[in-house]
Amino acid sequence: MGTIRKTLLIADDAEINRDILKMIFEEQYNIIEAEDGEKAINCLMEQGDDIALLFLDLVMPNKNGLEVLDFMKQEKMMEYIPVIMITGEATVESDLKAYEYGASDIIYKPFEPKIVMRRTMNILELYEHRANI
């Protein structure tokens, strides 16, 4: 049976977005933050075993969200770390790409905290259940 992962990684170059997500989840989870795609990849490599979920901004410096997803796919991390994409502009093309890369969900800025919380909990439950089968 898998151990319960207790860390959320928030990768977004806008501090305000990281702060909002941190505020929603910091009571139940340890939060680690990355302000660009390269830092996100470093966090995944160092702490991947503890990370329950990744909030991943699509547009970031150094490496963008899709490049981070690509890395996770190659490392087979998508199988045990769900990814919720964060995006400012909803385009069908970028949404489809994120889902093709294996993202579990997409949330749009500005965030509605209650909706983000609910959707995140649903995904975490699903992944926890899958890990215990």
C-alpha positions in Angstrom: 0.0 0.0 0.0 1.4 3.4 -1.0 2.3 5.9 1.6 0.1 9.0 1.6 1.9 11.9 -0.1 1.6 15.2 1.8 3.2 17.8 -0.4 1.8 20.0 -3.1 4.2 21.6 -5.6 3.0 24.9 -7.1 5.0 26.0 -10.2 4.0 29.5 -11.3 6.1 32.5 -12.1 3.4 34.9 -10.6 3.8 35.1 -6.9 0.2 36.1 -6.4 -1.0 32.8 -7.9 1.3 30.8 -5.7 0.1 32.7 -2.7 -3.6 32.1 -3.5 -3.1 28.3 -4.0 -0.9 28.2 -0.9 -3.6 29.9 1.1 -6.2 27.3 0.0 -4.1 24.2 0.8 -1.5 25.1 3.4 -3.6 23.7 6.3 -3.6 20.2 4.9 -0.4 20.0 2.9 3.2 21.0 2.9 3.7 23.5 0.0 6.8 23.8 -2.1 7.0 26.5 -4.7 8.9 26.9 -8.0 8.9 30.1 -9.9 9.9 28.6 -13.2 9.9 25.3 -15.1 13.5 24.4 -14.4 12.9 24.8 -10.6 9.8 22.7 -10.9 11.8 19.9 -12.5 14.4 20.1 -9.8 11.7 19.8 -7.1 10.2 16.8 -8.9 13.6 15.1 -9.0 14.4 15.8 -5.4 11.0 15.3 -3.8 9.0 13.4 -6.3 8.2 10.6 -3.8 6.4 13.1 -1.5 4.6 15.1 -4.0 0.8 14.4 -4.1 0.0 16.9 -6.9 1.5 19.5 -9.1 -0.1 22.9 -10.0 1.7 23.8 -13.2 1.5 27.1 -14.9 1.5 26.9 -18.7 3.6 30.0 -19.4 6.8 30.3 -17.3 10.4 31.3 -18.0 13.2 28.8 -18.5 10.9 25.9 -19.2 7.2 26.2 -19.8 4.5 23.9 -18.4 4.4 21.6 -21.5 8.2 21.1 -21.2 7.7 20.1 -17.5 4.9 17.7 -18.5 7.2 16.3 -21.2 9.9 15.7 -18.6 7.4 14.0 -16.2 6.1 11.8 -19.0 9.7 10.6 -19.9 10.4 9.9 -16.2 7.0 8.1 -15.9 6.0 10.5 -13.1 2.6 11.2 -14.6 1.5 7.8 -13.4 1.7 8.8 -9.7 1.7 12.6 -9.7 -1.4 14.2 -11.0 -1.0 17.6 -12.7 -3.4 20.5 -12.7 -2.5 23.1 -15.3 -2.9 26.8 -14.5 -3.6 29.1 -17.4 -4.6 32.6 -18.0 -6.0 32.2 -21.4 -8.2 29.3 -22.3 -7.4 28.2 -25.9 -8.7 24.9 -27.1 -5.3 24.2 -28.6 -3.3 24.7 -25.4 -6.0 22.8 -23.4 -5.9 19.9 -25.7 -2.1 19.8 -25.6 -2.1 19.8 -21.8 -4.6 16.9 -21.8 -2.6 15.1 -24.5 0.5 15.4 -22.3 -1.4 13.8 -19.5 -2.6 16.7 -17.3 -5.5 15.7 -15.0 -7.3 19.0 -15.1 -7.0 22.7 -16.1 -7.9 25.7 -13.9 -8.2 29.2 -15.2 -7.0 32.4 -13.5 -8.4 34.1 -11.7 -9.0 31.2 -9.3 -12.3 30.5 -7.5 -10.9 28.9 -4.3 -13.8 26.6 -3.5 -13.9 25.2 -7.0 -10.1 24.7 -7.1 -10.3 23.0 -3.7 -13.1 20.6 -4.7 -11.5 19.7 -8.1 -8.1 19.1 -6.5 -9.5 16.9 -3.7 -11.4 14.8 -6.3 -8.2 14.2 -8.3 -6.1 13.4 -5.1 -8.8 10.9 -4.0 -8.7 9.3 -7.4 -4.9 9.0 -7.4 -4.8 7.7 -3.9 -7.4 5.1 -4.7 -5.4 4.1 -7.8 -2.2 3.8 -5.8 -3.9 1.4 -3.3 -5.4 -1.0 -5.8 
